[in-house]
Amino acid sequence: MNNGTLMQYFEWNLVNDGKHWQRLKDDAEHLKEIGITAVWLPPCFKASNQDDVGYGIYDLYDLGEFNQKNTIRTKYGTKKELKATIDALHEVGIQVYADVVLNHKAGADYTENFLAVPVDENDRHHEIGEVREIEAWVGFDFPGRKGLYSDFKWHWYHFSGIDHDVRSGDNSIFKIQGEFKDWADDDAVDNEKGNFDYVMFADIDYDHPEVVEETLNWLTWFVEETGIDGMRIDAAKHIDTAFIKKFIDTARQEFGEDFFFVAEYWDGDYQSLLDFLDSQQFDSHIFDSLLHFRLAEVSQGTADVDIRKLAEDTIMSRHPTLAVTFVSNHDTQLGQSLESSVESWFIPSAYGWILLNAEGYPCIFYADYYGFNDEESEHTEVLDKLLYLRQNYAYGPQVDYFDHKNVIAFLRQGNEEHPSPLVAVFSNGDAGEKDVFIGEEWAGKAFYDYLGFVEGRIYVDDAGSGRFKVSSGSLSCWIPLEED
């Protein structure tokens, strides 16, 4: 895509007022104007309660239409409002990606009895007790929906694990027993904790043919019902990769090769992310969590941190066409299980890195643009400027100037449609400058820092080079001064 920019249009602590779809609909024109080409929605399905962000998934067929879990709407609104919002985004040329939660189910309608064995939380292959009969919340018949869209009922044998025995009151990870019942193969899920198939709630068993058939049927219904353009696959490291491949292939066969997928595979190990991409035959995007960790490290460190290594051994550097780059998201927020902060002083530089770079598909986090908990963000203005630069200047080949551990730069040379060059200079230490060759055709031309962090002009010399400055711990973006 030509300088496409994704926005994650939610954060963890959005108010539960049922108005989020309406707010997004009203914001469609503005999003288009600032350069957003796709929006990632929060999970739009009925969760275990109305205040749930959406990952405590209950019914994938209930988009805010049925009276279930003591509510018709979801946290974000009704099905009618959701569809109107998707239509409004499409009308202004913005694609819509749904956050799809396929790993587990929550909020069961009744308990069932079955055999299970407790396993070690830190080694899921290690059984820490005897096989026994337990009672657990694994029965789903969706009484409020009454079989509309699907009459499939979920039972204990459709799951592989659960975390609570009602009968004994024990909270433990229980592996469900039965014919052909086991965790997914070790090489099909992340190998943290021995086998990371189980993560929460009632863990769905994608070795069960009924589950596979029902989920693929739902896939067709959901895309046809909403008209979405792609999906974020939640918790991909916990789902059998063979099923994910089948899921993606089915969507592409039915809805075209351009149907978009990005996997959330939260891991700091490059090989783990590479193994996942390989399991999908490199046919899915993936969030570049490795780059996020680098950005966080630089922001939390001192001038001893070598900024030249920002993209080293990341998906952005190794497989740039598959990398969805991001600074923060709902999981990295304060208090979340994956909390990982990019400090505020470095956020402009971090977004400059992902928005102006030739590599990766950048994603802006709602809270970084709009603020947390209805408090305005201090970064909105600089993000607007960076988005403007991405739309109008960040084109053509990129030339890196990574010859100092604390001051680096890259040049975007422009292309036929956008011929003006852009020089981005970054510092995580003292103020500095970088000699950059722009081209002899730019000799004598004046450049200025569009972000306004460095005042004054810089002139390109007769040889086509300029000395471009950056303030301490900052970012500057130099573009030609348009003079009458």
N, C-alpha and C positions, 0 to 999 in steps of 0.2 A: 504494500500500500504506500501511496505517495505522502510521506510525512503524516501518516495517521496518528491520532492521539486518543488514547482511551482514558475515560474517567471512571473511577470507582465511586458510584454515586450513593454512598452511605458510609457511616461510621458506627461503631458499636453502641453508642449511647444516644442514638436518635430518640426523640420523644415519641412515646406511644400514643399518637393522636389520630392515626389513620389517614393522615394528610400527605404522606410522603409522595405517593404517586401523583397527586395533584400538584405538589410543589415541583416535581420533576417535569411534568407536562408544561407548567407555566414557564419553566426555565429553558425549554427546548431552543428557542430562538437565540437566547443569550449564549448557550453552549455552542451553537453553530458559529456565532460571531467570534468567539474567542479561539476557535480552532479545534474543538472536540469533534471527533469523527465517529466515536463509539462510546456507549455507556454500559457499564457493568452494574446490573441491578442487584440488590440484596435478594436472598432467597424469597421467592414470591408465593410460597406454598404454606398451607396451614401447619403451624407448629404445635407443640404440646401445650402452649398457652399464648395468649395474645401479645404479651410483652417480649416473647422470644425473638431474638434477632433473625431466626429462621433456620438455624442449624440443628435445633431440637425438632427435627422433621417428623411430622405425623402423617399427612396425606398429600402425596404429590398431585393428586387430581383435584384438590381443593385450593383454588387460587384466590379465595376470599368470596366464596359463593354459597357455602352451606353452614348451617348452625352446628358447628362442631367445636369441642373444647371451649364451650361457653362463649363463642363469638362467631360472627359471620365473617367480618373483615379480618385480615391479618394485621400485624403491627403497622403495615404501610398503606392499607386501604382495601378496596373490594376488587373483585375480578373485573368488573365493568370499568373501574378507574384504571386498573393496570392496562387493559387493552387499549383504552383511549390514550394513555400515556405513550405506549409503544407506537401507536398510529401517529401521534404528534411528533415523536422523534423521527420516524421514518419520513414524514412530510418535509422535514428540513434536511434530510440526507444523513441522519445519524443512525448508525447501526446499534442494535441492542443485544447484549449478551446476558443470558440468565445464569445465575449462580445455582448450580444443580447439586443437590445433596443426595448421593446414592450409597454412601457407606453404611448407613444405619437408619433405624426408625426409633421414634420416641413417643411416649404418651399412649401406650397400648390401651385397648378397650377392656381387656380382661386377662386374667392369668391362665396359664396352662401348666400341667405337670409333665416332667420329662427327666431323663437322665443327663447328668452333667458331672464334670470333674473340675475342682478348683485348680488353678495354675498360678505359678509365681508371676507377680506383676512385672518383674524385671527379666524373666525368661519364660516366655509363654509355652515353651516345650516342656518345662519342668512341672510335673503334677505334684501338688502339695497336699493331696488328700485322696480319699477313695471316691470312686464313681458312686453317685447317690442320686436319689430322686429329689429334685428341687421344684419349687413353684415360682414362676416368674411372669412378668408382664410382657407377653410376646404375642398376644392374640389381637389382631386388627380386623374389624369388620366394617368400620366407618358407618355407623348407624345413621348419621346425619345426611350422608350422601345417598344411601339406599340403593347402591349398585349402579348409579348413573356413571357413565363413561367406562366403568370396569366393575365386574362383580367378583374380582379376585379377593380372597380372604387370606391373611397372613397367619401362619401357625408356627409353632416352635421349630419345626423341621425346615423352615425357610431361613433360619438364622444359624450362625456358627458360635455365637457367644453372647453372654449377658453378664451384668455386674451386680445383681442382687437376687438373693433367695428370700422370697417372702416368708416361706415356712420357717426358716431358722433365723431370719433377720441378718444373715451374713452378707457383708459387702465384700465381694471378692470377684476376680475374673473367673467365670465358669465357662469351660469349653463344652459345648453341647455334644452329647454322645448319640450315636445312631449309625445306621448303615451309610457308608461313604461320607460320614461327617468328620471334618477336620478343619484346621485353619487352611487358608490358601497356601499353595506351595511356597517354600521359602524364597524361591527366585522370582515369585510373582508379586510380592509385597516387600516393603522395606524390611531389612533384617535387624533393625534396632529392636531391642528386647527379645532377641532370638527370632521372632516373627511378629511383625507389627500389624497383622490383620485386624486384631481387635483394638479399638480405641475408645468407644463409648456406646452407651445405650444398647439396643438390640442390634448386633452386628449382622448384616445381610450376607447370606451365603450364596455367592455367585457360581458355585459348583452345582447348585440345584437347577435343573432345567426349567422348572416352573417359574423360578425367580427371573431367570434370563429372559424367557418368553414374555413375561409380564412387563419387565422393565423396558424391553424394546417396543412393546405395544404402547407403553406410556410415552416413550420418546416420540413416536409418530404423532400421537394425539396432542402432545404438548406443543410441538413445533407448529403443527397445523392450526391449533387453537389460538396461538399467540402471535405467530409470524416472526419469532425471534430470529436473529442472524447468527447466533453462536452461543457457546456455553463455556462457563468456568466449571471445571470438575473439582469439587471440594474433596479434600482428604485423599488425593490420588495415591499417596504412598501406602494407604491402608486397603486399597481395592485391587483385586486380582487384575493384573495388567492384561491378561488375555481377554477378560471381559471388557475392559476399557477399549481395547483395540476393536473388538466386535461392535461395541457401542458407537465408536467414531465411524467405523466403516459403514454401519447401517445408516447413520445420519448423512454421510456423504453420498451414499447411493441414492437416498430418497430426496435429499434437498440440495445436492450439488457439491462439487469439490471445494467451493469457496465457503461452505459452512464452517464457522470458526470454532476452534477448541483451544483452550489454554488450561493446563493442569496446575493445580496447587500441590506442589511437592516440596514441602518445607524441609530443607536439608542443607547443612553446611558442607557437605562432601560432594565434590564435583563428580566423582565416579557414580554416586547414587543417582544423580540427576541424569547423567549420560546413560546409565543403564535403563532408566525409565524411557528416555527418548528412543533408545535402541529397541525397546520392547514395542514401541509404537511405530517402528520403522521410520522414525523422524517425521511423523505425519501429524504432530500436535505441537503447539506452542507450550512453553512452560514459564512460570514466573521465575525470574532470576534471583532466587533467595541469596545466592552467593554474592551478587553485587550489593544487595541490601546490607549484608553483613559487613562488606568492605566500607560502604558509606557510613554505617554506624561506627565502625572502628575509627575511621578518620575523624568523625565528629566528636568522639569521646576521648580522643587521644591528644597528644601534644605535637609540636613540630617534629618530634622524633619519628612520627608515622610518615612513611614514604608514600606520598600521594600518587606517585607514578604507577603504583601497583593496584590502583582502583579496579581496573577491569581484568587484571591478570587471572587466568584460569577461571573465568566466569562463563556463563552461557553466552553473555553478550559478546565476549571475545572469541569463543570457540564455535558457537553456532548462532550467529547474530540474527539470522532470519527466523529463528524459533524463540528468541528471548523476548518476553514481556518484562520490561525493566520498570522498577518502582522504587520509591523512596520509603514509603510507609504504607501500612494498610490496617484494617480493623483488628487483625491478629497481633500486630506489633504494639497496639495501644497499651497505655499504662494499666496494669492489673490483669491483662490477658495472659493466657498460658504461654504464648510465644512472644511475650513482651520483649521488644528490642528497639531502642530509641535511636533515631538520627536527631542529634541535638539541634535546637532551633537556629543557632548561628550558622550552621552548615546547610540548612535546608535550601536556600537559594542556589548554592553551589551544586548541591546534589541534583536538584531539578535541572540546572543548567547542563549538568553532565548527561542526563538521560534525554532531555528535550532537544538539545542541539547536536548531539552525536549522530554520526551516520549510521550507527548500528543500534538494533533493538527497536521494539515497539513500546513506547513509553506510556505509563499509566499514572495519572494524577489521583491522589487520594482526596476524597471529599473533605475531610477535616483539615487538610493542609490548605485547601482553597477557601472553604466556607467557615472553618472553625469547628472546635469541639463544643458539644453541649450548648449550641446556640450562641457561643461566644465568637465574635469575629476573628478571623485569622489575620495575623500580622504579615502574612506572606502573599495575600491576594494580589497586590499591586505588582510585585516582582514576577509572580506567576503569569499575570496577564502580559507583561512585557516579554517574558520568555516564550510564551505561546505565540505572540506576534512574530518574534524572531523565527520561531519554528515554521510558521506559515509562510514567511516572506524571504528568509535569508539562509536557513539551514539546509542547503542543497549542494549537490555535487560532491566530488571526491574530498576526503578528509586527510589532512596532513598533520601528524602529531609532532609536538615539540616537548618531549618528555626528557629533558636533559638536566633537571634539577629536582631534588626530592620533595621540595615544598612549593615550587612554582612551576606549573606546567601550562601548556596551551595547545589548542588545535585550531587549524584553519579549515573552514568549509569554503571551497573554491567557487561555488555557484555552478549553475548550469545555464543552458540556453534560455530557458523560461525565467530563471531567477539568477541573473548574471552577477549580482553584487556579492562580494566575499564577506565572510564573517570570521572574526578572530575571537575566540573565547579563552580567557586567561584565568587560571584558578590558583589560589594560594591557601594553604593551611598553616602558614607561618607568617613571616614578615611580609611587608609590601615588597613587590618585585616588578620585574619587567622581562619581556621576552622579545627577542629579535625574530621576526617572522617575514618570510619572503612572500609577498602578495602577487607580484608580477610587474614587469616593466610598464605594462599598459596603465598601471595605477600610480606611476611616478608623479609626485607633486600633489596627489589627492589627499584631502583631509579625512580623517576618521574620528569618530567620537564614541564614547561609551554609552550605548543606548540605555543601560540600566542606571546611569547617573552616579555610579559609585566612585568614578574617577572623573574629575572635571577637566575641561580643556580639550584641545585637539591634538592629534598626532598626524604628522605628514609622512607619506611614503617617499623615500629618497629616490634618486635617479636610477639606482640599481633595482628598484622595485621592492625594497624592504622597509619595514617600519619597526619601531621599538614600542611595543604595546605594554601598558602598565596595568597593575592590579593592586588594590589596597590590601592591607594585612587581613588575613583570614576571610577572604572575599572572592568575588567573581566579577569580571568585567567582560562585556560583550561589545566589541568594536566593529562598527559598520561605517560605510562611506557617508560623509556629510553631503546631503543633497543641496547644492547651491544653485540659485537661479543664475 
